[in-house]
Amino acid sequence: MAPSVNRTKSRLQAGELALGIGLRQARTVDIATIAGACGFDWLFIDTEHNSMDVDTACQIAMAAVATGVTPIVRVPGHQHYHAARALDNGALGVVVPHVDTPEEAQRVADACKYPPIGHRSIAGAMPALAFESVPVGEATRRVNDATLVVVMLETPRAIGNAEAIAAIDGVDVLLVGTNDLCAEMGIHGQFADPRVPEAYAKVIAACRKH
């Protein structure tokens, strides 16, 4: 059986637009099929700001993989097992919140990517490969290629470190957490404040460079 393809990552690497929807309250796997039927590229499954457990998130992720939609799970913290459990059980991407420094970004990449890029532990059969039986070296290479790693920049410190964070091998996307960034700057909810687009511009420039 052919490996699952991360359509979202492929489109981003090609400079194309990838569209998706976010999921917080739905708990049934049919939402993944609906996302596919509507033509979305990715399904964002949030386990940071809701009560969904990892089992439910991964069941939905597995359903998304079967439809060709990229399941992306936002994990609740930096601990390596949050990302590992999601990726080992269906997610093709993870979003890690509150990454402020390149050192933190490196630890995220280490948790999400197999050697030689990172230090992710190798599990058994891999949902990302549709449970295909392949040599371990080939499997880890293919899963590394398919895994989308997103780090969230949510403080002025993180924005200042955007270029160094973007340079980390294994980090694919920088995502600005605008709500928390505004709060950290003392301008809660003031998205029109000029400092917000200035932050976006810094992150965009860092991404284009790397």
N, C-alpha and C positions, 0 to 999 in steps of 0.2 A: 504494500500500500504506500502511496506517495505521502511524504510528510506534509503536515499542515503548513500553510503559507501565511505569514503575517502580512496580510494585505496592507494594513496601515503603515507598517514600517517601510514596506516597499514603496508606497506612494510618497511618504515623506522623503525618503532617500532620493526619489526622482524629482523632488521639488513640486509635487502635486498636492492638491488639497485632499485631506481625509476627514470625513464627517462622521459623527457618532452621536450617541445619546448617553445621558447619565442616569444611573439607577441608584435609588436610595431605599425606597420603601417596598417595591415589588419583591416577592420572594419565590416566584415560580419560574421554571425554566422556559416557559413559553415566551417570555420577554425576549429571549435570545433569538428565537425563530422569527418573532415579529420584527426585530431589528434587521434581520437578514432580508425579510420580505420587503421592508421599506427601503432597502438599498444602502443602509448605513455601513460604514467601514469598521467602526469600533463600538464597543459597549463598555462604558465606564462604570465599574462596580465599586461602590464606596464602602469601605469598612473602617474608615477613620471617624466619620461623623454620623454613623447610625449603629443600630444594634445587631446587624447581620453578622453571623458567625462565619468562620472560614469554610465550614462544610457547605453551607448554602451558597456562599460566593463561588466556590469551586464547582458546584453542580451547575450553576448558571454558566460559568466559564466553559465547562466542557460542552454544554449545549451550544454555546456560541461558536466554539471551534468547529463543531460539526456543520455549521451553516456557512462557514467562511468569514464570519465576523470576528474581529480581533477582540478578545476579552482582556480588558485592562483593569487590574484591581488596585485601588488605592489602599495601601496598608496603613495601620495605625501608628507605626513608629519605625525607628531605625534598626531595631534588633533584627539580626540576620534571619531568624526563623520566620518572621512575618512574611518577608519576600519569598523565602524558600518554600514555605508551605503553599503559598498561592501559585508559584511557578511550577512546583512539582505536581500540582493537581489540576491543571487546566489553563491557568492564566498564560497569555502570551506577552503580557506586559505588566509592569508594576509602576505605581506612582508612590514615591516616598516623600512624605511631607517634611517641612522645616529643615531643609538642608542649607546650612549657612556657609560652609567652608569647603575647599577642595579636599581636605582630609576626610570630611564626612561623606562627600561625594565618592571618594575612592572606596570607602568602606561599603557604600551602597553597591557600587560596581562589583566589588569583591564578592558580595553576597549573592548577586544576581547572575554572574557569569562564571562558567566553568574555566579551569585552567586551560590555556596559559593566560587568559585575560584576567580572570578573577580566581576566587577560591570557593566557589559554590560546591557543596557536597553533591555527589552523584547518587541519585536514587535509582530505583529499578526501572520498570517500564515507564515510558515517557508519553504523556498525553499530547505533548507538542509534536510528536512524531506519529500520532495516531496509533501508539503502542506497537509500531513496527519494530521487528527484531533486526537490529543492525549492530555492527561492532561499536564498542563504547567510544572509541576515538572519533568515529564518524558521527555518532549520535550527539556527543557534546559539541562538536563543531557546528552541526546543523542547528542545534537548539540555541547555541550562542548567537548564531546568525538571525534566528527567528525572534529572539527575546528583545523586547522594547523596554528600556530603562528610562524612567522619567523622574527627575528630581524637582521638588517644588522650592522656589525661592520666595520667601515670605517676610523677609526683614531687610532693612537698609544694608545691613552687613552682607547679606546674601547677594543683594544686587551689586554691591561693590566688588564682590568676589566672582561675579558672573563669568568673566573671561577665564579665570583659573578653573572654575567648575566645569565649564564647557570643554576645556582641554583634557579632561579625564577620559582615558580610554575605557569604553564600556558604558558611558553615559550618553544617551541618545537624544534626550529632549530636556530642555529647561522650561518649566511651567511656573509662571508668576502667580502666586496666591494673592490676588489683589485685596481681598477683604482683610486678611491678616497683615499684609504690608501696610495698608492704610492705617490700621489700628496701631501698628508699631510706630508709625510716623506721627501719631496723634491727630490724624485726620479721618476718623472713622467714617466710612461710607462716602467720602468726598472724592469720587472717582474722576471728577473734572479738574481736580487740583493738578497744576502743571507738573508736579513731582511724579505723578503716576505715569503719564506718557514718557517722561524722561527715563523712568525706570525701565519701561518697555523697550525704549530705544537702546539702552545699554545692553539689555539681554539679547535683543535682536542682533546687535552688532557682534556680540560674543558668539552667538550661534552661527552667524554667517562666516566668521573667521575660522571656526573649527568644524 
